[in-house]
Amino acid sequence: MTRVLVVEDDPQLVRALVINMQARRYGVDAAPDGATALRLAAARQPDVVILDLGLPDMDGVDVLRALRGWSRVPVLVLSARRSSGEKVAALDAGADDYITKPFSMDELLARLRAAVRRTEDITPSAGTTRVVTADFTIDLLAKKVVRGGTDVRLTPTEWQLLEILVIHPGRLVTQKHLLQEVWGVSQRNKTNYLRVYMAQLRRKLESDPSHPRYLITEPGMGYRFEG
Ligand code: CA
């Protein structure tokens, strides 16, 4: 059984979440504040955490940072706030995905399933060296991409970008994270580097680069590889 920890201070929302998840045979614990959340996360070892950012005792991002000190459990962040800055802060602190309130229960459950599935995908495939899509194959060990039977020539920078996205399939990787990993900088004005290199990667890998199927932009936030 998949165990979910719901960290949310709105009792009505908690009730709706618990009912819906129990109906789908999830085991659910609920914490109304950050301190309880951290205690329950340690005691119950959930498989996935749903974390509201607006909590009465501490900021959800601080809960996430504390949790990431010792746990890699997938965290799905709930945010009522509109600013993408807060979501980016949560993603940079180690959130796996976010969902903006108000949300439909179906959407939340779909994101939850995806978060759990990704951990299942990653665990047995930790030694995975090949990523195969309908259009190209990536050999992570040989650092090679083959498309239509031909090697695709990538620059070292293009390769680094692609590799980071591909080893986190389905996961939104923030601009800041990519800039730090590839260029060692996090200045916002460097996001044009990312746009340029992502455009090059799409030209080399996507059959329709203006409507990418694999290298997806999340506007203002980052990029996602859909395998
Ligand atoms: Ca709240």
py3Dmol code that shows the C-alpha trace and the ligand (Angstrom):
import py3Dmol

protein = """\
ATOM      1  CA  MET A   1       0.000   0.000   0.000  1.00  0.00           C
ATOM      2  CA  THR A   2       1.215   3.467  -0.898  1.00  0.00           C
ATOM      3  CA  ARG A   3       1.456   5.711   2.161  1.00  0.00           C
ATOM      4  CA  VAL A   4       0.735   9.413   1.690  1.00  0.00           C
ATOM      5  CA  LEU A   5       1.456  12.185   4.185  1.00  0.00           C
ATOM      6  CA  VAL A   6      -0.859  15.164   3.685  1.00  0.00           C
ATOM      7  CA  VAL A   7       0.482  18.393   5.199  1.00  0.00           C
ATOM      8  CA  GLU A   8      -2.324  20.916   5.086  1.00  0.00           C
ATOM      9  CA  ASP A   9      -3.990  23.203   7.638  1.00  0.00           C
ATOM     10  CA  ASP A  10      -7.369  23.516   5.904  1.00  0.00           C
ATOM     11  CA  PRO A  11      -9.493  20.800   7.599  1.00  0.00           C
ATOM     12  CA  GLN A  12     -12.061  20.660   4.781  1.00  0.00           C
ATOM     13  CA  LEU A  13      -9.406  20.099   2.170  1.00  0.00           C
ATOM     14  CA  VAL A  14      -7.712  17.480   4.363  1.00  0.00           C
ATOM     15  CA  ARG A  15     -11.015  15.681   4.730  1.00  0.00           C
ATOM     16  CA  ALA A  16     -11.623  15.688   0.956  1.00  0.00           C
ATOM     17  CA  LEU A  17      -8.106  14.440   0.290  1.00  0.00           C
ATOM     18  CA  VAL A  18      -8.291  11.682   2.890  1.00  0.00           C
ATOM     19  CA  ILE A  19     -11.661  10.418   1.608  1.00  0.00           C
ATOM     20  CA  ASN A  20     -10.533  10.401  -2.012  1.00  0.00           C
ATOM     21  CA  MET A  21      -7.202   8.765  -1.352  1.00  0.00           C
ATOM     22  CA  GLN A  22      -8.541   6.126   1.020  1.00  0.00           C
ATOM     23  CA  ALA A  23     -11.153   5.252  -1.633  1.00  0.00           C
ATOM     24  CA  ARG A  24      -8.184   4.493  -3.919  1.00  0.00           C
ATOM     25  CA  ARG A  25      -6.517   2.382  -1.250  1.00  0.00           C
ATOM     26  CA  TYR A  26      -3.818   4.804  -0.249  1.00  0.00           C
ATOM     27  CA  GLY A  27      -2.815   4.843   3.398  1.00  0.00           C
ATOM     28  CA  VAL A  28      -3.094   8.451   4.556  1.00  0.00           C
ATOM     29  CA  ASP A  29      -1.638  10.403   7.467  1.00  0.00           C
ATOM     30  CA  ALA A  30      -2.435  14.081   7.908  1.00  0.00           C
ATOM     31  CA  ALA A  31      -0.430  16.837   9.596  1.00  0.00           C
ATOM     32  CA  PRO A  32      -1.938  20.300  10.193  1.00  0.00           C
ATOM     33  CA  ASP A  33       1.412  22.070  10.611  1.00  0.00           C
ATOM     34  CA  GLY A  34       5.096  21.811   9.766  1.00  0.00           C
ATOM     35  CA  ALA A  35       6.326  20.452  13.099  1.00  0.00           C
ATOM     36  CA  THR A  36       3.801  17.589  13.015  1.00  0.00           C
ATOM     37  CA  ALA A  37       4.677  16.969   9.373  1.00  0.00           C
ATOM     38  CA  LEU A  38       8.372  16.472  10.113  1.00  0.00           C
ATOM     39  CA  ARG A  39       7.612  14.227  13.075  1.00  0.00           C
ATOM     40  CA  LEU A  40       5.181  12.064  11.037  1.00  0.00           C
ATOM     41  CA  ALA A  41       7.506  11.943   8.024  1.00  0.00           C
ATOM     42  CA  ALA A  42      10.195  10.414  10.232  1.00  0.00           C
ATOM     43  CA  ALA A  43       7.846   8.098  12.135  1.00  0.00           C
ATOM     44  CA  ARG A  44       5.714   6.849   9.221  1.00  0.00           C
ATOM     45  CA  GLN A  45       8.171   6.919   6.287  1.00  0.00           C
ATOM     46  CA  PRO A  46       5.543   7.907   3.687  1.00  0.00           C
ATOM     47  CA  ASP A  47       5.972   6.985   0.005  1.00  0.00           C
ATOM     48  CA  VAL A  48       4.886  10.452  -1.084  1.00  0.00           C
ATOM     49  CA  VAL A  49       4.197  13.790   0.642  1.00  0.00           C
ATOM     50  CA  ILE A  50       1.583  16.391  -0.338  1.00  0.00           C
ATOM     51  CA  LEU A  51       2.787  19.663   1.169  1.00  0.00           C
ATOM     52  CA  ASP A  52       0.852  22.926   1.436  1.00  0.00           C
ATOM     53  CA  LEU A  53       3.201  25.907   1.386  1.00  0.00           C
ATOM     54  CA  GLY A  54       1.062  28.115   3.644  1.00  0.00           C
ATOM     55  CA  LEU A  55       1.222  26.497   7.085  1.00  0.00           C
ATOM     56  CA  PRO A  56       0.448  28.100  10.475  1.00  0.00           C
ATOM     57  CA  ASP A  57       3.779  27.443  12.200  1.00  0.00           C
ATOM     58  CA  MET A  58       6.389  27.542   9.437  1.00  0.00           C
ATOM     59  CA  ASP A  59       6.793  28.094   5.731  1.00  0.00           C
ATOM     60  CA  GLY A  60       6.226  24.984   3.643  1.00  0.00           C
ATOM     61  CA  VAL A  61       9.520  25.592   1.847  1.00  0.00           C
ATOM     62  CA  ASP A  62      11.327  25.356   5.214  1.00  0.00           C
ATOM     63  CA  VAL A  63       9.507  22.095   5.958  1.00  0.00           C
ATOM     64  CA  LEU A  64      10.730  20.835   2.599  1.00  0.00           C
ATOM     65  CA  ARG A  65      14.334  21.892   3.258  1.00  0.00           C
ATOM     66  CA  ALA A  66      14.273  20.159   6.649  1.00  0.00           C
ATOM     67  CA  LEU A  67      12.799  17.031   5.091  1.00  0.00           C
ATOM     68  CA  ARG A  68      15.386  17.015   2.291  1.00  0.00           C
ATOM     69  CA  GLY A  69      18.099  16.947   4.947  1.00  0.00           C
ATOM     70  CA  TRP A  70      17.440  13.232   5.346  1.00  0.00           C
ATOM     71  CA  SER A  71      14.727  12.088   2.944  1.00  0.00           C
ATOM     72  CA  ARG A  72      14.287  11.742  -0.814  1.00  0.00           C
ATOM     73  CA  VAL A  73      10.560  11.015  -0.604  1.00  0.00           C
ATOM     74  CA  PRO A  74       8.688  12.597  -3.549  1.00  0.00           C
ATOM     75  CA  VAL A  75       7.015  15.856  -2.517  1.00  0.00           C
ATOM     76  CA  LEU A  76       4.062  17.360  -4.343  1.00  0.00           C
ATOM     77  CA  VAL A  77       3.639  20.994  -3.317  1.00  0.00           C
ATOM     78  CA  LEU A  78       0.255  22.700  -3.018  1.00  0.00           C
ATOM     79  CA  SER A  79       0.345  26.426  -3.539  1.00  0.00           C
ATOM     80  CA  ALA A  80      -2.468  28.939  -3.315  1.00  0.00           C
ATOM     81  CA  ARG A  81      -0.162  31.768  -4.192  1.00  0.00           C
ATOM     82  CA  ARG A  82       0.059  32.925  -7.756  1.00  0.00           C
ATOM     83  CA  SER A  83       3.682  33.936  -7.966  1.00  0.00           C
ATOM     84  CA  SER A  84       5.890  31.540  -9.859  1.00  0.00           C
ATOM     85  CA  GLY A  85       8.779  32.683  -7.618  1.00  0.00           C
ATOM     86  CA  GLU A  86       7.404  30.716  -4.729  1.00  0.00           C
ATOM     87  CA  LYS A  87       6.925  27.593  -6.798  1.00  0.00           C
ATOM     88  CA  VAL A  88      10.453  27.920  -8.129  1.00  0.00           C
ATOM     89  CA  ALA A  89      11.746  28.256  -4.544  1.00  0.00           C
ATOM     90  CA  ALA A  90       9.875  25.074  -3.635  1.00  0.00           C
ATOM     91  CA  LEU A  91      11.233  23.200  -6.657  1.00  0.00           C
ATOM     92  CA  ASP A  92      14.752  24.385  -5.911  1.00  0.00           C
ATOM     93  CA  ALA A  93      14.328  23.216  -2.315  1.00  0.00           C
ATOM     94  CA  GLY A  94      13.598  19.734  -3.654  1.00  0.00           C
ATOM     95  CA  ALA A  95       9.889  19.544  -4.515  1.00  0.00           C
ATOM     96  CA  ASP A  96       9.123  17.094  -7.315  1.00  0.00           C
ATOM     97  CA  ASP A  97       6.047  18.813  -8.651  1.00  0.00           C
ATOM     98  CA  TYR A  98       3.531  21.476  -7.696  1.00  0.00           C
ATOM     99  CA  ILE A  99      -0.159  22.010  -8.121  1.00  0.00           C
ATOM    100  CA  THR A 100      -1.913  25.356  -7.806  1.00  0.00           C
ATOM    101  CA  LYS A 101      -5.046  25.747  -5.670  1.00  0.00           C
ATOM    102  CA  PRO A 102      -7.842  25.438  -6.456  1.00  0.00           C
ATOM    103  CA  PHE A 103      -7.242  22.123  -8.199  1.00  0.00           C
ATOM    104  CA  SER A 104      -9.477  19.271  -9.253  1.00  0.00           C
ATOM    105  CA  MET A 105      -9.203  16.065  -7.246  1.00  0.00           C
ATOM    106  CA  ASP A 106      -8.629  14.143 -10.496  1.00  0.00           C
ATOM    107  CA  GLU A 107      -5.658  16.323 -11.367  1.00  0.00           C
ATOM    108  CA  LEU A 108      -4.147  15.938  -7.910  1.00  0.00           C
ATOM    109  CA  LEU A 109      -4.566  12.159  -8.003  1.00  0.00           C
ATOM    110  CA  ALA A 110      -2.975  12.011 -11.467  1.00  0.00           C
ATOM    111  CA  ARG A 111       0.039  14.001 -10.239  1.00  0.00           C
ATOM    112  CA  LEU A 112       0.239  11.780  -7.176  1.00  0.00           C
ATOM    113  CA  ARG A 113       0.282   8.624  -9.302  1.00  0.00           C
ATOM    114  CA  ALA A 114       2.948  10.157 -11.537  1.00  0.00           C
ATOM    115  CA  ALA A 115       5.128  11.053  -8.529  1.00  0.00           C
ATOM    116  CA  VAL A 116       4.876   7.519  -7.131  1.00  0.00           C
ATOM    117  CA  ARG A 117       5.482   5.971 -10.557  1.00  0.00           C
ATOM    118  CA  ARG A 118       8.641   8.023 -11.052  1.00  0.00           C
ATOM    119  CA  THR A 119      10.164   6.676  -7.850  1.00  0.00           C
ATOM    120  CA  GLU A 120       9.277   3.153  -8.965  1.00  0.00           C
ATOM    121  CA  ASP A 121      10.806   3.860 -12.371  1.00  0.00           C
ATOM    122  CA  ILE A 122      13.965   5.273 -10.889  1.00  0.00           C
ATOM    123  CA  THR A 123      14.683   2.638  -8.255  1.00  0.00           C
ATOM    124  CA  PRO A 124      15.161  -0.399 -10.517  1.00  0.00           C
ATOM    125  CA  SER A 125      16.667   1.722 -13.269  1.00  0.00           C
ATOM    126  CA  ALA A 126      19.339   3.422 -11.163  1.00  0.00           C
ATOM    127  CA  GLY A 127      21.848   1.623 -13.369  1.00  0.00           C
ATOM    128  CA  THR A 128      19.969   2.465 -16.545  1.00  0.00           C
ATOM    129  CA  THR A 129      22.265   3.612 -19.287  1.00  0.00           C
ATOM    130  CA  ARG A 130      19.873   3.831 -22.214  1.00  0.00           C
ATOM    131  CA  VAL A 131      16.840   6.023 -22.753  1.00  0.00           C
ATOM    132  CA  VAL A 132      14.755   4.926 -25.717  1.00  0.00           C
ATOM    133  CA  THR A 133      12.046   7.092 -27.253  1.00  0.00           C
ATOM    134  CA  ALA A 134      10.078   6.663 -30.462  1.00  0.00           C
ATOM    135  CA  ASP A 135      12.406   9.144 -32.203  1.00  0.00           C
ATOM    136  CA  PHE A 136      15.876   8.696 -30.712  1.00  0.00           C
ATOM    137  CA  THR A 137      17.977   6.638 -28.317  1.00  0.00           C
ATOM    138  CA  ILE A 138      20.295   8.088 -25.693  1.00  0.00           C
ATOM    139  CA  ASP A 139      23.240   6.078 -24.405  1.00  0.00           C
ATOM    140  CA  LEU A 140      24.179   7.715 -21.109  1.00  0.00           C
ATOM    141  CA  LEU A 141      27.417   5.755 -20.695  1.00  0.00           C
ATOM    142  CA  ALA A 142      28.768   6.333 -24.180  1.00  0.00           C
ATOM    143  CA  LYS A 143      27.285   9.870 -24.180  1.00  0.00           C
ATOM    144  CA  LYS A 144      25.761   9.215 -27.564  1.00  0.00           C
ATOM    145  CA  VAL A 145      22.449   9.982 -29.173  1.00  0.00           C
ATOM    146  CA  VAL A 146      21.228   8.051 -32.199  1.00  0.00           C
ATOM    147  CA  ARG A 147      18.341   9.251 -34.308  1.00  0.00           C
ATOM    148  CA  GLY A 148      17.135   7.482 -37.440  1.00  0.00           C
ATOM    149  CA  GLY A 149      20.203   5.230 -37.407  1.00  0.00           C
ATOM    150  CA  THR A 150      22.624   8.167 -37.365  1.00  0.00           C
ATOM    151  CA  ASP A 151      24.674   9.628 -34.553  1.00  0.00           C
ATOM    152  CA  VAL A 152      23.458  13.055 -33.457  1.00  0.00           C
ATOM    153  CA  ARG A 153      26.376  15.371 -32.820  1.00  0.00           C
ATOM    154  CA  LEU A 154      25.868  17.268 -29.565  1.00  0.00           C
ATOM    155  CA  THR A 155      28.167  19.881 -28.070  1.00  0.00           C
ATOM    156  CA  PRO A 156      29.331  19.202 -24.494  1.00  0.00           C
ATOM    157  CA  THR A 157      26.934  21.872 -23.225  1.00  0.00           C
ATOM    158  CA  GLU A 158      23.991  20.404 -25.121  1.00  0.00           C
ATOM    159  CA  TRP A 159      24.860  16.982 -23.780  1.00  0.00           C
ATOM    160  CA  GLN A 160      25.059  18.212 -20.185  1.00  0.00           C
ATOM    161  CA  LEU A 161      21.650  19.851 -20.440  1.00  0.00           C
ATOM    162  CA  LEU A 162      20.075  16.814 -22.041  1.00  0.00           C
ATOM    163  CA  GLU A 163      21.601  14.460 -19.486  1.00  0.00           C
ATOM    164  CA  ILE A 164      20.252  16.413 -16.499  1.00  0.00           C
ATOM    165  CA  LEU A 165      16.745  16.428 -17.950  1.00  0.00           C
ATOM    166  CA  VAL A 166      16.807  12.792 -19.034  1.00  0.00           C
ATOM    167  CA  ILE A 167      17.938  11.360 -15.701  1.00  0.00           C
ATOM    168  CA  HIS A 168      14.893  13.027 -14.091  1.00  0.00           C
ATOM    169  CA  PRO A 169      12.189  11.863 -16.550  1.00  0.00           C
ATOM    170  CA  GLY A 170       8.908  13.722 -16.195  1.00  0.00           C
ATOM    171  CA  ARG A 171      10.283  15.987 -13.536  1.00  0.00           C
ATOM    172  CA  LEU A 172      10.293  19.755 -13.819  1.00  0.00           C
ATOM    173  CA  VAL A 173      13.913  20.927 -13.545  1.00  0.00           C
ATOM    174  CA  THR A 174      14.195  24.628 -12.725  1.00  0.00           C
ATOM    175  CA  GLN A 175      16.113  27.163 -14.773  1.00  0.00           C
ATOM    176  CA  LYS A 176      18.226  27.958 -11.722  1.00  0.00           C
ATOM    177  CA  HIS A 177      19.211  24.322 -11.261  1.00  0.00           C
ATOM    178  CA  LEU A 178      20.172  23.924 -14.924  1.00  0.00           C
ATOM    179  CA  LEU A 179      22.156  27.171 -14.961  1.00  0.00           C
ATOM    180  CA  GLN A 180      24.039  26.152 -11.834  1.00  0.00           C
ATOM    181  CA  GLU A 181      24.779  22.648 -13.046  1.00  0.00           C
ATOM    182  CA  VAL A 182      25.825  23.553 -16.572  1.00  0.00           C
ATOM    183  CA  TRP A 183      27.230  27.086 -16.347  1.00  0.00           C
ATOM    184  CA  GLY A 184      27.836  27.434 -12.617  1.00  0.00           C
ATOM    185  CA  VAL A 185      25.702  30.535 -12.468  1.00  0.00           C
ATOM    186  CA  SER A 186      22.223  31.238 -11.245  1.00  0.00           C
ATOM    187  CA  GLN A 187      21.647  34.763 -12.483  1.00  0.00           C
ATOM    188  CA  ARG A 188      18.214  35.179 -13.929  1.00  0.00           C
ATOM    189  CA  ASN A 189      19.465  37.120 -16.917  1.00  0.00           C
ATOM    190  CA  LYS A 190      21.298  34.023 -18.090  1.00  0.00           C
ATOM    191  CA  THR A 191      18.056  32.227 -18.907  1.00  0.00           C
ATOM    192  CA  ASN A 192      18.677  33.238 -22.531  1.00  0.00           C
ATOM    193  CA  TYR A 193      21.529  30.658 -22.547  1.00  0.00           C
ATOM    194  CA  LEU A 194      18.965  28.031 -21.736  1.00  0.00           C
ATOM    195  CA  ARG A 195      16.571  29.153 -24.437  1.00  0.00           C
ATOM    196  CA  VAL A 196      19.341  29.081 -27.046  1.00  0.00           C
ATOM    197  CA  TYR A 197      20.659  25.646 -26.096  1.00  0.00           C
ATOM    198  CA  MET A 198      17.212  24.118 -25.687  1.00  0.00           C
ATOM    199  CA  ALA A 199      16.306  25.387 -29.161  1.00  0.00           C
ATOM    200  CA  GLN A 200      19.444  23.691 -30.537  1.00  0.00           C
ATOM    201  CA  LEU A 201      18.632  20.434 -28.768  1.00  0.00           C
ATOM    202  CA  ARG A 202      15.107  20.505 -30.139  1.00  0.00           C
ATOM    203  CA  ARG A 203      16.367  21.094 -33.657  1.00  0.00           C
ATOM    204  CA  LYS A 204      18.589  18.059 -33.325  1.00  0.00           C
ATOM    205  CA  LEU A 205      16.134  15.732 -31.564  1.00  0.00           C
ATOM    206  CA  GLU A 206      12.544  16.752 -32.127  1.00  0.00           C
ATOM    207  CA  SER A 207      10.734  15.970 -35.375  1.00  0.00           C
ATOM    208  CA  ASP A 208       8.772  19.218 -34.948  1.00  0.00           C
ATOM    209  CA  PRO A 209      11.041  21.533 -32.917  1.00  0.00           C
ATOM    210  CA  SER A 210       8.403  24.264 -32.625  1.00  0.00           C
ATOM    211  CA  HIS A 211       6.002  21.765 -31.019  1.00  0.00           C
ATOM    212  CA  PRO A 212       8.380  19.720 -28.870  1.00  0.00           C
ATOM    213  CA  ARG A 213       7.239  16.349 -27.693  1.00  0.00           C
ATOM    214  CA  TYR A 214      10.219  15.445 -25.479  1.00  0.00           C
ATOM    215  CA  LEU A 215      11.870  18.674 -24.330  1.00  0.00           C
ATOM    216  CA  ILE A 216       9.027  20.601 -22.762  1.00  0.00           C
ATOM    217  CA  THR A 217       9.197  24.215 -21.546  1.00  0.00           C
ATOM    218  CA  GLU A 218       7.385  25.177 -18.355  1.00  0.00           C
ATOM    219  CA  PRO A 219       7.152  28.929 -18.937  1.00  0.00           C
ATOM    220  CA  GLY A 220       8.981  30.983 -16.327  1.00  0.00           C
ATOM    221  CA  MET A 221       9.935  27.844 -14.383  1.00  0.00           C
ATOM    222  CA  GLY A 222      12.121  25.400 -16.221  1.00  0.00           C
ATOM    223  CA  TYR A 223      12.140  22.349 -18.466  1.00  0.00           C
ATOM    224  CA  ARG A 224      10.903  18.774 -18.400  1.00  0.00           C
ATOM    225  CA  PHE A 225      11.899  15.661 -20.337  1.00  0.00           C
ATOM    226  CA  GLU A 226       8.922  13.525 -21.326  1.00  0.00           C
ATOM    227  CA  GLY A 227      10.228  10.122 -22.351  1.00  0.00           C
TER     228      GLY A 227
END
"""
ligand_1 = """\
1
CA
Ca -2.659 26.616 4.113
"""
view = py3Dmol.view(width=600, height=400)
view.addModel(protein, "pdb")
view.setStyle({"model": 0}, {"cartoon": {"style": "trace"}})
view.addModel(ligand_1, "xyz")
view.setStyle({"model": 1}, {"stick": {}})
view.zoomTo()
view.show()
